[in-house]
Amino acid sequence: MKAGFIGLGDIGLPMAKNVVKKGFHTTVCGHVRREPVEEMKKLGAVEVKTPKEVGQNSDAVIIMVQNDKQAEDVIFGKDGLLEGLKPGSGIILMGTFAPAFCRRVAEAGKPKGIDVLDAPVVGARMGAEAGTLGISVGGEKEVVEKYRKLIETMGKITYCGPLGMGQIVKLVNNICATINSWVLAEAINWGIANGADEKMLIEHIKIGSGNSFSAQNWEWLKSMWTDPPPPTYYVGAKDMSHVLNIGLELRQPCPFTALACELLKGPPPKIGGKTIKAQK
C-alpha cells in the first residue's frame, strides 16, 4: 500500500516519519513549512507539488492539518485531493475536525468509490514520536481493517463506531485534558503563592489523587505555555469550539468547556507569576 501524508506539523511530522520508517512508500507535499518536507525526503519520502498529485500517487492519504478550513482547501480546493484519488483509495482524517465535516468528505468521495475514516489522535508529540498514539477510529469496520496496518504504524486503534464517532471520542478526551491543564496551573500557582516549590508540587501530585497526563508531562505542557506560544496552543480553542457547537445542538450544558475555550483565546497561564520564555 502506498501512503500519502498532508500536514507535517508538530504531531504530523513524527507520525509521517513512523509511516515511512515502517516501510510504506510515502508521498508528501508542502503545506505550511518546507523544513518538515526536507526531513521526510531524507527518510525516503517523495515530494510532489499538490494534494491532487499526492492522491494520484497514493492508495491512502492521511490528513493531519490543523483545522476544518485547511482540510477543506486540501481536499476540495484547486488541485485538491479529491481530484487525484483513484476509485478504491482512501482518505484518513487524523486531525481533529467537526464530525459533520468528516461526513461531508465521505459523501463527496462516495461517487468515486473513495473510502473515508476519521481517526484523530491523542498522546501529543511524545506519543507521535514513539508511535504509541491513541487513535479513535470511526467508519465501517471493513474499511478500518483495510487500512489497519497503515494506521497502526502510528499507534493503537480504538474502534468507536460509525464515521464521525472517532472525533467525538477524541473531543471527550480533549475536554478532560484541556480543563485539567488549566486546573493544574491554578493549583500549582496557588501552591507557589503559599511558598511551595513547583517541582516538589508536581512530583507529589504525580503520586496522589490529583495525578493526570498534564502532571505527568508538566515540562511538555509548559512548552505549550510560552511567550509567544507555539501555533498548536491555539488549536485547543478550535477543539473546544467543536464541543460547544455540538453541545448547543444537543442542548448539553458544557460550562467548564466554555470557560476553558475562553481562556484559550487569550495568553497562556503564567507559572509563579512568571512568563515562560520560548526556547530559540
C-alpha positions as CSV (number, residue, x, y, z in Angstrom):
1,M,0.0,0.0,0.0
2,K,1.3,3.4,-1.0
3,A,0.7,6.2,1.6
4,G,0.2,9.9,1.2
5,F,0.6,12.4,4.1
6,I,-0.5,16.0,4.2
7,G,0.1,18.1,7.4
8,L,3.6,17.8,8.7
9,G,3.3,19.9,11.8
10,D,4.2,19.4,15.5
11,I,2.5,16.0,15.7
12,G,2.0,15.2,12.0
13,L,5.7,15.1,11.2
14,P,6.7,12.4,13.7
15,M,3.6,10.5,12.6
16,A,4.7,10.6,9.0
17,K,8.2,9.6,9.9
18,N,6.8,6.4,11.5
19,V,4.8,5.7,8.4
20,V,7.9,5.9,6.1
21,K,10.2,4.2,8.6
22,K,7.9,1.2,8.8
23,G,8.2,0.5,5.1
24,F,5.3,2.4,3.4
25,H,6.1,4.2,0.2
26,T,5.1,7.7,1.2
27,T,4.3,10.8,-0.8
28,V,4.1,14.3,0.7
29,C,3.5,17.9,-0.4
30,G,4.4,21.1,1.3
31,H,1.5,22.7,3.2
32,V,2.8,25.4,5.5
33,R,6.6,25.0,6.1
34,R,9.4,23.4,3.9
35,E,11.6,22.1,6.7
36,P,9.4,19.1,7.5
37,V,9.2,18.1,3.8
38,E,13.0,18.1,3.6
39,E,13.2,15.9,6.7
40,M,10.7,13.4,5.1
41,K,12.7,13.4,1.8
42,K,15.8,12.4,3.7
43,L,13.9,9.3,5.0
44,G,12.9,8.4,1.5
45,A,9.5,10.1,1.1
46,V,8.7,11.5,-2.4
47,E,7.7,15.2,-2.7
48,V,5.0,16.4,-5.1
49,K,3.6,19.9,-5.6
50,T,-0.1,19.5,-4.9
51,P,-2.6,17.4,-2.9
52,K,-4.0,16.2,-6.2
53,E,-0.6,14.7,-7.0
54,V,-0.5,13.1,-3.6
55,G,-3.8,11.4,-4.3
56,Q,-2.6,10.2,-7.7
57,N,0.4,8.5,-6.1
58,S,-1.3,7.0,-3.1
59,D,-3.7,4.2,-2.0
60,A,-4.5,6.1,1.2
61,V,-3.9,9.7,2.2
62,I,-3.6,10.8,5.8
63,I,-4.8,14.4,6.5
64,M,-3.2,15.9,9.6
65,V,-3.7,19.6,9.1
66,Q,-4.8,22.0,11.9
67,N,-8.5,22.7,11.2
68,D,-11.5,22.2,9.0
69,K,-10.6,25.2,6.8
70,Q,-7.2,23.8,6.0
71,A,-8.7,20.3,5.4
72,E,-11.3,21.9,3.1
73,D,-8.6,23.6,1.0
74,V,-6.5,20.4,0.8
75,I,-9.4,18.1,-0.1
76,F,-11.9,20.2,-2.1
77,G,-9.7,23.1,-3.3
78,K,-8.0,23.7,-6.6
79,D,-5.7,20.8,-7.4
80,G,-7.2,19.2,-4.3
81,L,-7.0,15.6,-3.1
82,L,-10.4,14.5,-4.5
83,E,-9.3,15.4,-8.0
84,G,-6.4,12.9,-7.8
85,L,-7.6,9.9,-5.8
86,K,-8.4,6.7,-7.7
87,P,-11.5,4.6,-7.0
88,G,-10.9,2.2,-4.1
89,S,-8.4,4.5,-2.4
90,G,-8.9,6.2,1.0
91,I,-8.8,9.4,3.0
92,I,-7.9,9.0,6.7
93,L,-8.8,12.2,8.6
94,M,-6.4,12.2,11.6
95,G,-6.6,15.8,12.6
96,T,-9.4,17.0,14.9
97,F,-12.3,18.1,12.7
98,A,-16.0,18.6,13.1
99,P,-17.8,15.2,12.7
100,A,-20.2,16.9,10.2
101,F,-17.1,17.8,8.1
102,C,-15.9,14.2,8.1
103,R,-19.3,13.0,6.9
104,R,-19.3,15.7,4.1
105,V,-15.9,14.3,2.9
106,A,-17.4,10.8,2.8
107,E,-20.4,12.0,0.8
108,A,-18.1,13.7,-1.7
109,G,-16.0,10.6,-2.0
110,K,-18.8,8.1,-2.4
111,P,-19.4,8.7,-6.2
112,K,-15.7,7.9,-6.8
113,G,-15.7,4.9,-4.6
114,I,-13.3,6.5,-2.1
115,D,-13.2,5.2,1.5
116,V,-13.2,7.7,4.4
117,L,-12.3,7.2,8.0
118,D,-11.9,9.7,10.8
119,A,-9.0,8.7,13.1
120,P,-7.9,11.6,15.3
121,V,-5.1,11.0,17.8
122,V,-4.3,11.5,21.5
123,G,-0.9,11.3,23.1
124,A,0.8,14.6,22.0
125,R,4.2,14.9,20.4
126,M,5.7,12.3,22.7
127,G,3.2,9.6,21.6
128,A,3.7,10.6,17.9
129,E,7.4,10.2,18.1
130,A,7.2,6.8,19.9
131,G,4.4,5.5,17.6
132,T,2.2,5.0,20.6
133,L,-0.7,7.4,19.9
134,G,-4.2,6.5,20.9
135,I,-6.2,6.6,17.6
136,S,-10.0,6.7,17.8
137,V,-11.4,5.5,14.6
138,G,-14.8,6.0,13.1
139,G,-16.1,4.3,9.9
140,E,-17.2,1.0,8.5
141,K,-15.4,-1.9,10.2
142,E,-14.2,-3.5,6.9
143,V,-12.7,-0.2,5.9
144,V,-10.8,0.1,9.2
145,E,-9.4,-3.4,8.5
146,K,-8.3,-2.4,5.0
147,Y,-6.1,0.4,6.4
148,R,-5.3,-1.1,9.8
149,K,-1.6,-1.8,9.1
150,L,-1.0,1.7,7.9
151,I,-2.8,3.3,10.8
152,E,-1.1,1.1,13.4
153,T,2.4,2.4,12.3
154,M,1.4,5.4,14.4
155,G,-0.3,4.0,17.4
156,K,-3.1,1.8,18.8
157,I,-6.6,1.8,17.3
158,T,-9.8,2.1,19.3
159,Y,-12.8,1.4,17.1
160,C,-15.5,3.8,18.1
161,G,-18.4,3.3,15.7
162,P,-19.7,5.0,12.5
163,L,-17.9,7.8,10.7
164,G,-17.6,10.9,13.0
165,M,-17.6,8.9,16.2
166,G,-13.8,8.9,16.3
167,Q,-13.9,12.7,16.5
168,I,-16.5,12.5,19.3
169,V,-14.3,10.2,21.3
170,K,-11.2,12.4,20.7
171,L,-13.1,15.5,21.8
172,V,-14.2,13.8,25.0
173,N,-10.5,13.2,25.8
174,N,-9.7,16.8,24.9
175,I,-12.4,18.2,27.2
176,C,-10.7,16.3,30.1
177,A,-7.1,17.3,29.1
178,T,-7.8,20.9,28.4
179,I,-9.8,21.6,31.5
180,N,-7.3,19.7,33.6
181,S,-4.3,21.6,32.3
182,W,-5.9,24.9,33.5
183,V,-6.9,23.5,36.8
184,L,-3.4,22.2,37.3
185,A,-1.9,25.6,36.5
186,E,-4.2,27.2,39.0
187,A,-3.4,24.6,41.7
188,I,0.4,24.9,41.2
189,N,0.2,28.7,41.3
190,W,-1.8,28.6,44.5
191,G,0.9,26.3,46.0
192,I,3.7,28.6,44.8
193,A,1.9,31.6,46.3
194,N,2.0,29.8,49.6
195,G,5.7,29.2,49.4
196,A,5.8,25.7,48.0
197,D,8.3,24.6,45.4
198,E,7.0,24.0,41.9
199,K,9.0,20.8,41.2
200,M,8.1,19.3,44.6
201,L,4.4,20.1,44.0
202,I,4.4,18.3,40.6
203,E,6.2,15.2,41.9
204,H,3.7,14.9,44.8
205,I,0.7,15.4,42.5
206,K,2.0,12.5,40.3
207,I,1.7,10.1,43.2
208,G,-1.6,11.5,44.5
209,S,-5.3,11.6,43.5
210,G,-4.6,14.8,41.5
211,N,-2.4,12.9,39.0
212,S,-3.1,13.3,35.3
213,F,-1.5,13.3,31.9
214,S,-0.9,17.0,32.4
215,A,1.0,16.4,35.6
216,Q,3.0,13.5,34.2
217,N,4.1,15.7,31.3
218,W,4.4,19.0,33.1
219,E,7.6,20.2,31.3
220,W,6.0,19.5,27.9
221,L,2.8,21.3,29.0
222,K,4.8,24.3,29.9
223,S,6.4,24.3,26.4
224,M,2.9,25.0,25.2
225,W,2.6,28.0,27.5
226,T,5.5,30.0,26.3
227,D,5.5,33.7,25.3
228,P,4.9,33.6,22.4
229,P,3.0,30.3,22.4
230,P,3.5,27.8,19.6
231,P,0.8,27.7,16.9
232,T,-0.6,24.5,18.3
233,Y,-1.6,26.2,21.6
234,Y,-4.5,27.9,19.8
235,V,-5.7,24.7,18.3
236,G,-7.2,23.9,21.7
237,A,-9.8,26.8,21.3
238,K,-10.8,25.3,18.0
239,D,-11.3,21.8,19.5
240,M,-13.4,23.3,22.4
241,S,-15.5,25.3,19.9
242,H,-16.4,22.0,18.2
243,V,-17.5,20.6,21.6
244,L,-19.6,23.7,22.3
245,N,-21.2,23.8,18.9
246,I,-22.2,20.1,19.2
247,G,-23.4,20.7,22.8
248,L,-25.6,23.6,21.6
249,E,-27.3,21.3,19.0
250,L,-27.9,18.7,21.7
251,R,-28.7,21.2,24.5
252,Q,-26.0,19.5,26.5
253,P,-24.5,22.0,29.0
254,C,-20.7,22.4,28.9
255,P,-19.9,25.2,31.4
256,F,-16.3,24.1,32.2
257,T,-15.6,23.6,28.5
258,A,-16.9,27.1,27.7
259,L,-14.6,28.6,30.4
260,A,-11.6,26.7,29.0
261,C,-12.4,27.8,25.5
262,E,-12.5,31.5,26.6
263,L,-9.2,31.1,28.4
264,L,-7.6,29.5,25.3
265,K,-8.4,32.6,23.3
266,G,-6.0,34.6,25.5
267,P,-2.4,34.2,26.6
268,P,-1.2,31.0,28.3
269,P,-1.1,30.9,32.1
270,K,2.0,32.2,33.9
271,I,3.6,29.9,36.5
272,G,4.5,31.5,39.8
273,G,3.7,34.9,38.3
274,K,6.5,34.4,35.7
275,T,6.1,34.3,31.9
276,I,7.6,31.1,30.3
277,K,10.1,32.2,27.7
278,A,10.0,30.4,24.4
279,Q,13.2,28.5,23.5
280,K,15.0,29.8,20.5
